[in-house]
Every structure is written in C-alpha cells, then in structure tokens.
Amino acid sequence: MDGQLVPVNETEFANDSVFGFNTANLPKWIEEKTNGSVASESALIISLEDIHNGGIDKVYEILLSANNNTPIIVNAKSYYDLDIVSLAVLKAIDSGKQFLFRTAASIVKSIAGIQDRPYLSANEIVSNDENQNNGGFIIVGSHTNKTTEQIKELMNKYPIEQIEMNVVKVLNKETRNEELTRVCQLVDHNISSNRDTLVYTSRDLISAKDKEENLKISQTVSSSLVKVIRSLKVKPKFIIAKGGITSSDVATDGLDIKYAKILGQAIAGVPVWLTGSEAKFKDTPYIVFPGNVGDKDSIAQIFENIKKDQKGEI
C-alpha cells in the first residue's frame, strides 16, 4: 500500500461485509473461515526453510503426509521457491496424491512450466474479426476504494461512455427491471456504434446487518450485471470485468464460458482469456481484473494500451 507492506487483515478488503476476516495468519484464517471446524493446528506448513534447505525431497515428504483434506500452506517469495514446490507437487501426484489448489496465478505459471513473456500488446488483446467496428466493454461490480479510484482515473483521462447502474433501484423489485432495461439498451447501442463503454455500480456501499443479507445484496447486484452481459446483441472488441465475484459470474453465467485459452497478462496480476467456441461471444478477449489488484491508473493503463494504434496514438 503506497510502497509499504501492510498485513492483509489491516486493509479495506478485510472489512468486506461478506468476505471479511480478522487475521493475516493463514492457519488461523482457515479456522475462522470454517467456523472452527478445521483447527489451525491441523494445517501443514511448507516453510521457506523447508524449500531452501530441504528442497524437493523435503516438500515432497510433507505433501505425502497430507490426508483427509488437510490444508497445506506454502510460504514462497519467488518463482524459484514455487518451482521447487511445483516439482514436489508433480512428484506427489505421480505417487497417487490428489490436490485441490486455492492459489494466485503464479503457481499455474510455475507448475505448467510457462516461460516469462512480455505483457500482451493491443493487437493480442483486441478482437480483430468482423466485429472490429464495435466498441469495447468494461463492467465494474467491485465497490472497493481501490476500484473507485481506478474508474475515476479512467473516466478523467479518456472519452469513454459512462453508465452508472443505480444499485438502490436494482435492489428494489419494483424498479429493477426499468433500471436494467435502461442500462442494457444504452450498452447495446453504444457498443454497436463503436463506442467503448463503462458500466459501473453506484459507489455508495449498501450493507445489511448480517453476512447472509449482505451476500444476498451482492448476489442481486452481480446477477444484474450478468443480465447486462446476457442482453448484449453485439460482440464487443474486448471485455474487462472488474471485481472477483463480477469477473467470475460474468464469465460463467453471462458469457457461458466453459473453456478458455489464457493469452497472458494485460498488466501484473490481470490475466487475459480468449473465450471458447461454446461462449456467448467466441474468440473474444476477456480481461479478468480482481477488485484488489492494481494501482490507481491500472484500468486506464490497460485501456490506453488497447486503444493505441500503430503510431502510438489514442
């Protein structure tokens, strides 16, 4: 945060009304998230010392000792560390072990042996088929301060069509359909007119007293954004989805993506998919932008990179 390391439980993301947490200690986080059904002491820890001093054999030994869905926590500071873990994991899989991964993208690069490559160019991100005269689409559900700063920076820098979805109206059954119809019609008109379009939820945070009600609010808002995607009649040049729930729901429920090719990264931590043939819009670049990723100008930076022509002009 501003160049300073901050314990994750002291960031705004720890205060999320649905997914918040109180600790940066992963074994204790697991215990918290499972309401105590998985004790923190049961987690297996692969430490930096295990990786650096014990190497593949030590990590492999720890992995083999796991059973009954034991949580395994990996401490790693670099791809060198991850590569040792990955080789041990592959060796354990060959021995008959099975693992379910909950990780960031770095482990995928390591375990698949993917080499370093530059961030994607505009030509690699934008669809260059018969829909090249359509606009691009950015859809934002994340309500974090980081996301708000990012879309403000985008709107201040570039002439992009801006559509705010009124969350109060979306949460009200009597006004929901009218608000969604308004947004859907504007989006389709803009994109078919070669206008890059940003749809974002109103920035005032609406929350309830308990997590269950807050989850319902989150699901209603997310499903409304999905309906905007599903209503699209024209294929955008590219789609950027900002927010963890938003990008997941837009992918699976809005675009019906079941298979995708990972093209690379637009910027650090922001992967670009190419949708499969089964998707609502096949062969479309889909940029997955988590809510807690990036700097103030990150969305604007990606948009600028996409819009640059061969002369380097917007």
N, C-alpha and C positions, 0 to 999 in steps of 0.2 A: 504494500500500500504506500504509494508515493516513495518508492525505493526502500521502504522499511519492512522487515519481516514482522508479521503480526499473527499471533495464534488464531487459528481459524474460528475458534469459539468467541473471539472478540470482534469479528467482522459483522457486517449487516446481514450476511447470509445465515448466520447462526440464529438470528432473530426472526427468521421466516415463520409466518403464522401456522404453516402446515409442516414444514420440514426442518424446523429449528432444532438446535441441540445445545448442550451446556458444556461440552468438554472437547478438547483437541486431542485427547488420548484415545487412540483408536480402539483398544480393548474395552475401555470404559464407554466409548461411543456405541460399540456393538451391544453392550449390556443395556445402555439407555434405550437404544432403538428397538430392542427385543423385549422391553419392559421387564428385564431381569431374567428372561428365560434362558439366555446364554450368558453365563458368568464371564466377566472379563478375564478371570484366571484361566479359562479354558482355551483361550486363543493361543495359537502357535506364533512365535515371533521369529522372523528371519532378520537378524541384525546386520548392521554394516560389518561388524567383526566376523560374523559367520561368512559373509560374502567375501571379504577381503582376505581373511586368514584361512578359512576352511575351503573356500572355493566351491566348485560344482559338487564335489562329493559331500560336503557338509550340508549344503542346501538340499541336495537330493535325500540325504538321511532324514532331515526334518520333514520334507514332503511325504516320505514314506510312512512317517509316524502318524500322519493325519488320518482320522477315521470319523465316521458318524457326523459328517458335515462340520467338522471343526473349522472355525475361522482361521485363516492364515494371513498374517500381516507382514508385508515385505517393506523393509526400510531400504531405500535406494536413493542415491544422489546424482547418478549419472547413467548414461546408456551402458557404460562399462559394467556397472552393478547389475543393471537389468538384463544384460546379455548373459551374465553368469547364472542369474535366476532362470532365465528362459531355457538355457541348455539343461539345467537341472529339471525343470518342469517337463520338457520334452522327453528326457530320460525316464522320468517317473511315469509319464503317460505310456511310454513303451513297456513299462513294467506292469501296466494294468490299472494305474491310478486314473481317476477322473476328477477334473476340477471345474468349478464354476467361477468365472472371473468377474469381479466388480472393480474396474480399473479405469484409469485415464488412457488416452490413446497411445501413450508411449510404449506400453507393454506390447501392443499389437505390432508396432514397427519392429520391436526387438524380437519377439517370438516368431515373426514371419520372415525375419532376415531382410527387411526392406532397407535399401540403401538411402543415404541422405540425398535430397534433391531440393532444388530451389522452390520457393513459393510459386504457385500457379500464375501464369500470365493471364491477361484479359481474354485472349483467344481460347485458352483452355477452360475458362470459367463460363463463358457466354455460349449459348446455343446458336449455332451457325446454320441451321436448317431453314426450312421455308418460313419459319416464324421469326426471322431475324428483324422484321419490321415491327414486332411487338415490343412493348416495354418490359422492364424487369419488375419484380415484385419483392418487397421487403415486408415481412409480417412480424410484429413485435407483441409478445404477451408478457414478457418479464417486466416486473414493476420495480426492480431494484434501482437504487440511486445511480449505480454504475450505468445501467441501461438507459435511464432517463438522460443522463449526461451525454451518452453516446448518440442518441437520436436527436437531441438538441444540436449537437455539433454537426450532424449530417444535415439537418434542416437549415442551419445557419450558413452552411458552406455551399450547398448545391440546390439547383432548382428542381426539386422533386415534388411530385404531387403528394399532399399530406391528407390523410383521412384518419381522424380520431374516432375510435369506436367508444361510445358512451357506455361505460360499464354499469352505471346505475340503471340505464334503460335496458341493458341486456339482462340484468338480474331480475327485472320486473317482467313477469309473464305477459302483462298487458301491453307493454311497449317493445318487447324483444323482437318480434317479427318485423315491425316497422323499422327499427334501427338496423337490423340485419339486411333487410331489403335495400335500404339506403346505401349501406356500405358496399354490398355486393354489386349493385348497379354501377356505382361510381368506379369501383375497381375494374370491372369488365370493360367499361367504356374507356378508361384511361389506358389500360394495357393494350387494348386493340387499336388505340390511337398513338401507339409508340411513346407513351408517357410512363417513365419509371414512377412507381407508386409505392408509398409507405403507408401501411395500416398499422396503427398502434392503439393499444387500450389506453383510456384516460388514466392519467398518472396518479390520481388520488387513490390511496390504498383503502380498500373496503374490507373490513375484517369483522368476524363474529367473536363470540366469547370462547368457543371451544374449537379444537382441531377438526372435528368432524364437520362442523358447519363451514369452517374455512376451506376445507377440502372440497365441499360441495360448491362453494363460490368459485374456487379455482377451476373445477371441472366444468362449470357452466360457462365461464369465460373462455376456456380452452376449446370447448365444443363449438362455441360461437365462431371462433377463429377458424376452426376446421370447416364450418359451413361456408365461410367466405371462400376458402380454397376449393371446396367441392362445387361451388356455384360458378367458378370460372369457366367460361366457354372458349377462351383463347389461351394458348400456351405462352407463358412468359419466357423472355430470353434467359432469365435466371430467377431463382427463388432463394431469398435469405430468410431464415426463421430464427428469431432471437428469443432465447429462453429455453430451459431444459424441457419442461412439460410441453411448451409450444412446439419446439422442433420435433419432439417425439410424436406428438399427436398429429401434427401436420403431415409428417412422413407416413405414419401407419394408417390413420383414419382419413386424412384429407387427400393425400396423393396415392394411397393404396400401394405404397412401396413394400415389396417383399424381398427384393434383391436389388442391390446397388453396387456399382463399382466405385471404389474410393480413388479419386483422381489425385489427391494430395491435399495441401493446406492452402487456404487463401492468405492467412497470417498464422502466427503461432497459436495452436490450440483451436483452430477453426477449420475443420475438415470440409472438403467439397466432395459430394457424391454425384454420380451420374445415375439417374433413375433407370430402372429396368424396363423391359418391354411390357410388363404387366401393370405398370403405374398409370395413373390418370394421364400424365404427360410423360411419355417415354423419352429417354435420352435428353433429359433436362438437368442442367447443373443445379444441385440443391445444396445450399451452404448452411451447415449446422452450426449455429452460434450460441453456445451456452450463455446463460444470464450472467455468470460470474467471471466471464473471460474478457480480456481486452482492456485497453486504455480508453481514455476519453474520446480519442479520434479514430478508434478501430473500425467502426462501421463506415465512417466517412472514408477511411483509407481504402477499405475493400471496394467501396462504391467508386472511388476515384480510379483505382486500378482497373476496374471493369470498364469504366467509361473512356479511358484513354484510347485514342486512336493511334494509328501508326506514327503520327507526328508528335505523339506525347501530349495531345491537347484534349480537354474535356469537351 
